[in-house]
Amino acid sequence: MKMVVVSDNHFYGAAFSDVTNCMVVTPESGLMIAQGHEDNYFDEAVVVLNIGCKDLLFKVLKEIMKKKCVSIFIEPVQWLSRIRVFYACGIFILPGRMELLRFIKTIRKCLLTSSGVMRIEQGKVKASDWDIIIHLMGGVSSRELAKQLNSSEKTISGRLCSLSKKMGLYGFNKATQVQIVYFFYLMFSLQKAGRVIL
């Protein structure tokens, strides 16, 4: 099976030099290839994205989602989960900083079975839950948001807690939960509208 690794980290890409049938490209090259006429470059491939800049990550992801990939894996540079694999919008989100052997085994396991993968369904999340996350990511405090929504801080906190439980974010602090949920929000937006406004 073909593997394409898109990374802005030279050392990360170099780790795949001995992997059979694996190509490593920079995000800029991957974006040009995906937008260009080489339609079959990503077809039938397992694509791995490891890009530090979130804006660039989602630009590349948007184009690659249009291709006929076997599967897409994201290993976010700033990802905070060290154990769990998440699955949302047809994309696997891997724990960060894995050794190569464990990384390959995890990808194989994800392709063969769904056990041990936290599946996140957009249908479980209400529009009002997303609104809270967007405001919190925009720098509005829980107290200010409660005033804006004519609600209590406990209600805001309760909604965030409920949303975090739906997404399997147990044991993370509030700031981490907000960041991870916002990452999922961007993915859902990309899937639904075909674009993400960053």
C-alpha positions as CSV (number, residue, x, y, z in Angstrom):
1,M,0.0,0.0,0.0
2,K,1.2,3.5,-0.9
3,M,1.9,6.0,1.9
4,V,2.3,9.8,1.4
5,V,3.7,11.8,4.3
6,V,3.1,15.5,4.2
7,S,5.3,17.3,6.8
8,D,7.0,20.6,7.4
9,N,9.5,18.9,9.8
10,H,12.5,17.6,7.9
11,F,13.5,15.2,10.7
12,Y,9.9,13.8,10.9
13,G,9.9,13.2,7.1
14,A,13.4,11.6,7.3
15,A,12.1,9.0,9.7
16,F,10.1,7.5,6.9
17,S,13.1,7.1,4.5
18,D,13.3,3.3,5.1
19,V,9.5,2.7,4.9
20,T,8.7,0.8,1.7
21,N,6.5,2.6,-0.9
22,C,6.4,5.8,1.1
23,M,6.8,9.3,-0.4
24,V,7.5,12.4,1.8
25,V,6.5,15.9,0.6
26,T,6.4,19.4,2.1
27,P,3.0,21.0,2.8
28,E,3.6,23.4,0.0
29,S,4.4,20.7,-2.5
30,G,1.5,18.6,-1.3
31,L,-0.8,21.5,-1.7
32,M,0.4,22.2,-5.3
33,I,0.1,18.5,-6.2
34,A,-3.4,18.2,-4.7
35,Q,-4.5,21.4,-6.5
36,G,-2.7,20.4,-9.8
37,H,-3.3,17.9,-12.5
38,E,-1.7,14.9,-10.8
39,D,-5.1,13.5,-9.7
40,N,-3.7,10.0,-8.9
41,Y,-0.9,11.1,-6.6
42,F,-3.0,10.7,-3.4
43,D,-5.3,8.0,-4.8
44,E,-5.2,4.7,-3.1
45,A,-2.7,6.1,-0.6
46,V,-2.6,6.3,3.2
47,V,-1.9,10.0,3.8
48,V,-0.2,11.2,7.0
49,L,-0.2,14.9,7.8
50,N,2.2,16.4,10.3
51,I,2.1,20.2,9.9
52,G,2.9,22.7,12.6
53,C,0.9,25.6,11.2
54,K,-2.8,25.0,11.8
55,D,-3.9,27.2,8.9
56,L,-1.6,25.4,6.4
57,L,-2.7,22.0,7.9
58,F,-6.3,22.7,7.1
59,K,-5.6,24.1,3.6
60,V,-3.7,20.9,2.7
61,L,-6.4,18.8,4.4
62,K,-9.2,20.5,2.4
63,E,-7.5,19.6,-0.9
64,I,-6.6,16.0,0.1
65,M,-10.1,15.3,1.3
66,K,-11.2,15.7,-2.3
67,K,-8.9,12.8,-3.4
68,K,-9.6,9.1,-3.3
69,C,-7.3,8.3,-0.4
70,V,-7.5,5.0,1.5
71,S,-7.4,6.9,4.7
72,I,-6.1,10.2,6.2
73,F,-4.2,10.4,9.4
74,I,-3.3,13.6,11.2
75,E,-0.5,13.8,13.8
76,P,-1.0,17.4,15.0
77,V,2.2,18.9,16.3
78,Q,0.4,20.6,19.2
79,W,-1.9,17.6,20.0
80,L,-2.2,17.0,23.6
81,S,-3.6,13.4,23.7
82,R,-0.8,10.9,24.2
83,I,-2.9,7.7,24.3
84,R,-6.2,7.8,22.4
85,V,-6.8,7.7,18.7
86,F,-9.7,9.9,17.6
87,Y,-11.8,9.4,14.4
88,A,-13.9,12.3,13.0
89,C,-15.0,13.2,9.5
90,G,-13.4,10.1,8.1
91,I,-10.0,11.2,9.5
92,F,-7.9,9.6,12.2
93,I,-6.1,11.9,14.7
94,L,-3.2,10.1,16.2
95,P,-1.4,10.7,19.5
96,G,1.6,12.9,19.1
97,R,5.3,11.9,19.2
98,M,5.1,8.2,18.7
99,E,8.1,6.0,17.8
100,L,8.0,4.9,14.1
101,L,7.3,1.3,14.8
102,R,4.4,2.1,17.1
103,F,3.2,4.6,14.6
104,I,3.1,2.1,11.8
105,K,1.4,-0.5,14.1
106,T,-1.2,2.1,15.1
107,I,-2.0,3.0,11.5
108,R,-2.3,-0.7,10.6
109,K,-4.6,-1.3,13.6
110,C,-6.8,1.7,12.6
111,L,-7.2,0.4,9.0
112,L,-8.0,-3.2,10.1
113,T,-10.2,-2.6,13.2
114,S,-12.0,0.2,14.9
115,S,-11.3,-1.1,18.4
116,G,-9.5,1.5,20.6
117,V,-10.6,4.4,18.4
118,M,-12.7,7.2,19.9
119,R,-15.4,7.9,17.2
120,I,-16.8,11.4,17.2
121,E,-20.1,12.0,15.5
122,Q,-21.1,15.5,14.5
123,G,-24.8,14.6,15.1
124,K,-24.2,14.3,18.8
125,V,-23.2,18.0,19.1
126,K,-25.7,20.8,19.1
127,A,-25.1,24.1,17.3
128,S,-25.2,25.9,20.6
129,D,-22.3,23.8,21.9
130,W,-20.2,24.8,18.9
131,D,-21.1,28.5,19.6
132,I,-19.7,28.3,23.1
133,I,-16.5,26.8,21.8
134,I,-16.1,29.5,19.1
135,H,-16.6,32.3,21.7
136,L,-14.2,30.7,24.1
137,M,-11.5,30.3,21.4
138,G,-12.1,34.0,20.5
139,G,-10.9,35.0,23.9
140,V,-14.3,35.6,25.6
141,S,-14.3,34.4,29.2
142,S,-16.9,32.1,30.6
143,R,-18.2,35.0,32.8
144,E,-18.6,37.4,29.8
145,L,-20.1,34.6,27.7
146,A,-22.7,33.9,30.4
147,K,-23.7,37.6,30.4
148,Q,-23.9,37.6,26.6
149,L,-26.1,34.5,26.6
150,N,-28.1,35.6,29.6
151,S,-27.1,32.4,31.4
152,S,-25.0,31.4,34.3
153,E,-21.3,30.4,34.4
154,K,-22.3,27.0,35.6
155,T,-24.4,26.5,32.5
156,I,-21.5,27.4,30.2
157,S,-19.2,25.1,32.2
158,G,-21.8,22.3,32.1
159,R,-22.1,22.6,28.3
160,L,-18.4,22.4,27.9
161,C,-18.2,19.5,30.2
162,S,-21.0,17.7,28.4
163,L,-19.4,18.3,25.0
164,S,-16.0,17.1,26.3
165,K,-17.6,13.9,27.5
166,K,-19.3,13.3,24.1
167,M,-15.8,13.6,22.5
168,G,-14.0,11.4,25.0
169,L,-11.8,14.1,26.4
170,Y,-11.6,12.8,29.9
171,G,-8.8,13.9,32.2
172,F,-7.9,17.1,30.3
173,N,-8.1,20.6,31.8
174,K,-10.7,23.1,30.5
175,A,-8.2,25.0,28.3
176,T,-7.1,21.8,26.6
177,Q,-10.6,20.6,26.1
178,V,-11.5,23.9,24.4
179,Q,-8.5,23.6,22.1
180,I,-9.2,20.0,21.1
181,V,-12.9,20.6,20.6
182,Y,-12.2,23.7,18.4
183,F,-9.8,21.5,16.3
184,F,-12.8,19.1,15.7
185,Y,-15.1,22.0,15.0
186,L,-12.7,23.1,12.2
187,M,-12.7,19.6,10.8
188,F,-16.5,19.3,10.8
189,S,-16.7,22.7,9.2
190,L,-14.3,21.6,6.5
191,Q,-16.3,18.5,5.8
192,K,-19.7,20.2,5.8
193,A,-19.0,23.4,3.9
194,G,-16.0,22.3,1.9
195,R,-14.1,25.2,3.4
196,V,-12.9,26.5,6.7
197,I,-12.8,30.1,7.7
198,L,-9.7,30.6,9.9
